[in-house]
Amino acid sequence: YSFDPANVWVSQQTLSINGKHKNINKKDLMAIASANGIKKGEDIIKNISKTVSQWKKYVKTAGVSDKLAQTIYKTLSSSFAS
């Protein structure tokens, strides 16, 4: 995990999604799904969002420290807010 909003090198997504590195949303993901013939894009997004919502369960299993787990959770929560 290397996200740090205060660091210019790791403050944004390095992979471009629909031509964007920041503020990637569901519409962008669905555009990529459509362009690549992915017919179940909506279902995939729902499944990923469901998994992300269970983040706290997974960190315990993986032994991630509480401080790092909370930091990552905040990032995930803002990324999958809609």
C-alpha positions in Angstrom: 0.0 0.0 0.0 1.6 3.2 -1.1 -1.1 5.9 -1.2 -0.3 9.2 0.5 -2.4 12.2 -0.4 0.5 14.5 0.6 3.0 12.9 -1.7 3.1 13.9 -5.3 4.3 10.5 -6.5 1.8 8.3 -4.7 -1.2 10.7 -4.3 -3.2 9.4 -7.3 -4.0 6.3 -9.2 -1.1 5.5 -11.7 -3.4 3.5 -14.0 -5.5 5.6 -16.3 -9.2 4.7 -16.2 -11.2 6.2 -19.1 -8.4 8.7 -19.5 -8.5 9.8 -15.8 -6.1 9.3 -12.9 -8.2 11.1 -10.3 -11.9 11.2 -9.5 -12.6 7.9 -11.2 -16.2 6.9 -10.8 -18.7 4.2 -11.7 -19.5 5.9 -15.0 -15.8 5.7 -16.0 -15.6 2.0 -15.0 -18.8 1.2 -17.0 -17.3 3.0 -20.0 -14.3 0.7 -19.9 -16.6 -2.3 -19.4 -18.6 -1.3 -22.5 -15.6 -0.6 -24.6 -14.2 -4.1 -23.8 -17.4 -6.1 -24.1 -17.7 -6.8 -20.4 -21.4 -7.5 -20.1 -21.6 -7.9 -16.3 -19.8 -4.7 -15.4 -22.5 -3.6 -13.0 -22.4 -6.9 -11.2 -18.6 -6.8 -11.0 -18.7 -3.4 -9.4 -21.4 -4.5 -6.9 -19.3 -7.5 -5.9 -16.2 -5.4 -5.5 -18.1 -2.9 -3.4 -19.5 -5.7 -1.2 -16.0 -7.1 -0.7 -14.6 -3.6 0.2 -17.4 -3.1 2.7 -16.0 -6.2 4.5 -12.5 -4.8 4.7 -12.3 -4.8 8.5 -12.9 -8.6 8.5 -10.1 -9.2 6.0 -7.5 -7.1 7.8 -7.9 -9.2 10.9 -7.3 -12.4 8.9 -4.3 -10.8 7.2 -2.8 -9.4 10.4 -2.7 -5.8 9.1 -2.0 -3.2 11.9 -4.9 -1.2 13.1 -3.3 2.1 12.0 -2.6 0.9 8.5 -6.0 -0.8 8.2 -7.8 2.4 9.1 -5.7 4.4 6.6 -6.5 2.0 3.8 -10.2 1.8 4.8 -10.5 5.6 4.5 -9.1 5.4 1.0 -11.3 2.5 0.0 -14.4 4.1 1.5 -13.9 7.3 -0.5 -13.1 5.3 -3.7 -16.2 3.2 -3.5 -18.6 5.8 -2.1 -20.8 5.6 -5.2 
